[in-house]
Amino acid sequence: MKKWILICAVALIGRNAVAQTLYGPGIKAGANFSTITGDDADDVETLIAFYAGFFYNVMISEMFSIQPELVYSGQGAKFKDSDNARLKLNYLNLSGILRYNTKSGFFVGTGPQFGILLSAKIKDDNTTVDFKEFVKSTDFAWAFLLGYEFASGFGLYGRYNLGLANISEDSDGDVKNSVIQVGFRYVMAGKKN
């Protein structure tokens, strides 16, 4: 009997949590798992940092929306076989995401991302070296995302940013950003579609 009561309670909670697509302004934040890739990106590991920013989901049809975003993103990589040395790249990223939204609250999306480099440093446990002159001031990536929004406006979010541009100031270099993002989002005063 207790099992049936629990199953019914979970079903009712789940039914009430299902949302239609929410649109309007929102905030998001979470963890970045970043590295650098390319022919000149040797002996690197994943660096964990954070991201936070704003978005605005604009409905263009019953199932599709456009979501511009402005996000601070901590990126870079750790160096293998070193004293905790890491390349820390901080960007301000502007994205334009085309989203496909389901009535159940799930969504997927894709779109371009343009990044402006705020700072570039190489750090270890004892020293910090400014590295900005060796990194291009802009970056370009393509984003792939998926998520779920609850009726309350809260949501879960996952994203992969595939770096398409060489970020090294060396024109012959081949170094690109690669970032996985996992986090939370909240649509503020959004309306259901």
C-alpha positions in Angstrom: 0.0 0.0 0.0 2.8 2.4 0.9 4.4 1.8 -2.6 1.2 2.8 -4.3 0.9 6.0 -2.3 4.5 6.8 -3.1 3.9 6.1 -6.8 0.8 8.3 -6.9 2.6 11.1 -5.1 5.5 11.0 -7.5 3.1 10.9 -10.5 1.2 14.0 -9.2 4.5 15.9 -8.5 5.8 15.0 -12.0 2.6 16.0 -13.6 2.6 19.4 -11.9 6.3 19.9 -12.8 5.8 19.5 -16.5 6.0 22.8 -18.2 5.3 24.3 -21.5 8.0 26.4 -23.0 8.8 29.5 -20.9 10.0 32.6 -22.6 11.4 35.9 -21.3 14.6 36.9 -19.6 16.6 34.5 -17.5 19.9 33.8 -15.7 22.1 30.8 -15.8 25.2 29.6 -14.0 27.2 26.4 -13.5 30.5 24.6 -14.0 32.8 24.6 -17.1 34.9 21.6 -17.9 37.3 23.1 -20.4 40.4 22.2 -22.3 42.3 23.3 -25.4 42.5 21.1 -28.6 44.5 21.2 -31.8 47.9 20.2 -33.1 49.7 22.6 -30.7 47.7 21.6 -27.6 49.9 19.0 -26.1 49.9 17.5 -22.6 46.8 19.2 -21.3 44.0 18.1 -19.1 40.5 19.4 -18.2 40.3 22.6 -16.1 37.2 23.2 -14.0 35.9 26.7 -13.8 32.5 28.5 -13.7 30.2 30.4 -16.0 27.4 32.8 -15.3 25.2 35.1 -17.4 21.9 36.2 -18.9 19.7 35.0 -21.7 16.4 36.0 -23.2 14.2 33.3 -24.8 12.1 34.7 -27.6 9.4 32.5 -29.1 9.2 32.6 -32.9 6.7 29.7 -33.3 5.0 27.1 -31.2 8.1 24.9 -31.0 11.0 27.2 -31.9 12.6 30.1 -30.1 15.7 32.2 -30.4 17.8 32.7 -27.3 20.5 35.4 -27.3 22.9 35.1 -24.3 25.6 37.1 -22.7 27.8 35.0 -20.4 31.1 35.2 -18.5 33.0 32.0 -19.0 36.1 30.8 -17.3 38.0 28.5 -19.7 41.5 27.1 -20.3 43.4 23.9 -19.4 45.6 22.3 -16.9 49.1 21.2 -17.9 50.0 17.6 -17.3 53.2 16.7 -15.3 53.5 20.2 -13.8 53.1 21.8 -10.3 49.4 22.6 -10.7 50.1 24.9 -13.7 47.1 26.0 -15.6 46.2 28.3 -18.5 43.2 30.4 -17.3 41.3 32.2 -20.1 38.3 34.4 -19.2 35.8 35.3 -21.9 32.7 37.3 -22.3 30.7 35.2 -24.7 27.7 36.3 -26.9 25.6 33.5 -28.4 22.6 33.3 -30.6 20.9 30.0 -30.1 18.0 28.5 -32.1 16.0 26.2 -29.8 13.5 23.4 -30.5 11.2 23.2 -27.5 8.9 20.4 -26.5 5.6 20.7 -24.5 7.1 18.5 -21.8 9.8 21.1 -21.0 12.8 19.5 -22.8 14.7 21.6 -25.3 17.6 21.3 -27.6 19.5 24.0 -29.5 22.5 25.1 -31.5 24.1 28.3 -32.7 27.2 30.5 -33.0 29.1 31.9 -30.1 31.4 34.9 -30.3 33.9 35.4 -27.4 35.9 38.5 -26.3 39.0 37.6 -24.2 39.0 39.4 -20.9 42.2 37.9 -19.5 44.7 35.2 -20.1 47.1 34.0 -17.4 49.3 31.0 -16.6 49.2 30.2 -12.9 50.7 27.6 -10.6 50.7 27.4 -6.8 53.3 30.2 -6.5 53.2 32.5 -9.5 51.0 34.2 -12.1 52.1 35.2 -15.5 50.1 37.4 -17.9 49.7 35.5 -21.1 47.2 37.8 -22.9 49.7 38.9 -25.6 49.9 35.3 -26.9 46.1 34.7 -27.2 43.8 36.3 -29.7 41.4 38.9 -28.4 38.4 37.1 -29.9 37.1 33.5 -30.3 34.5 31.8 -32.3 32.7 28.6 -31.4 29.6 26.6 -32.2 27.3 25.6 -29.4 25.2 22.5 -28.9 22.8 22.4 -25.9 20.0 20.5 -24.2 18.0 21.2 -21.1 14.8 20.9 -19.2 12.6 23.7 -17.8 10.2 23.1 -14.9 6.9 25.1 -14.6 8.5 27.1 -11.8 11.0 28.6 -14.2 14.0 26.6 -12.9 15.8 24.4 -15.3 18.8 22.1 -15.9 21.2 22.8 -18.7 24.0 21.1 -20.6 26.1 22.5 -23.4 29.1 21.8 -25.5 31.0 24.7 -27.1 33.1 23.5 -30.0 36.0 25.9 -30.7 36.3 26.7 -34.4 38.9 29.5 -34.3 42.6 29.4 -33.6 43.1 31.3 -30.4 46.9 31.5 -30.6 48.4 34.8 -31.8 50.9 32.6 -33.8 49.2 32.4 -37.2 50.7 29.0 -37.8 49.4 27.7 -34.5 46.5 25.4 -34.0 44.9 25.8 -30.5 41.1 25.9 -30.0 38.8 26.1 -27.0 36.7 23.1 -26.1 34.1 23.6 -23.3 31.4 21.4 -21.6 29.0 23.4 -19.5 26.6 21.9 -16.9 24.4 24.0 -14.7 21.1 25.6 -13.7 18.9 28.3 -15.3 16.0 30.3 -14.2 13.5 32.2 -16.4 12.5 35.3 -14.6 8.8 36.4 -14.9 8.6 34.2 -18.0 5.3 33.3 -19.6 4.3 29.9 -20.9 3.8 29.4 -24.6 
